Amino acid sequence: MSELIDSFTGAWQRSFDFEGRSRRPAYWWFTLANFIVSLGLILLSGISNIFGWVYSLYALVVLVPTLSLSVRRLRDGGKHWAWIFITLIPLAGTIWFIYLMCQPTAGVLPPGLS
């Protein structure tokens, strides 16, 4: 439980840090925590419309740490940050992006990725 919270808060603290690397567990723990928060807000929106607005605001704001964490994770896997645009290809792009996020840490990064 501690790793889940640490990964979630760590991603928010490094929201505007597009340099460096992020390991696989940090990415997936943040993804799980983000899913739990989103699901909770969606379920609460059935009780009151205010939670629908809170969820909409959260979904918009969480894009920044998600983007920076994804860029750092791609770099950790030895890929260029521009691979994030693969998600613009419907279905196949999303599947390939998940594959990239599952890749192990690259030992030595190619020039220009460090």
Phi, psi and omega in degrees: 000324180295320181293325177299311181293318179298319179293320180294311180290326178296321178295321178291323180292329180256030185304322184254018179260102180261006179260164176082200185227157171227132183285163180305311181300321180298319180295311185286327175295319177296318180299317178296314180297319179296320177297317181296315179297314180298315179298317178300316179292324178294317178295320178291335180293341174289337180276315183215141180295337181298326179290334174295319177290321178296318178297316179300317178294316179299314181299325178286315184288326184290350177298324183294305178294329178294317179296312181294321178295321178295319178297316179294324179292318176300316179298321179296327178277001178086017180253157177284150183299334183295346177297347179297335181285353178298336181291348178286345176275119184303139177058295182298323179294319179293318178297317180294322179297317177298319176301316179296322180290340180271354182292146178290166179297133176281136181299286180252128182280146175296159179304140179090353180252353184283000000 
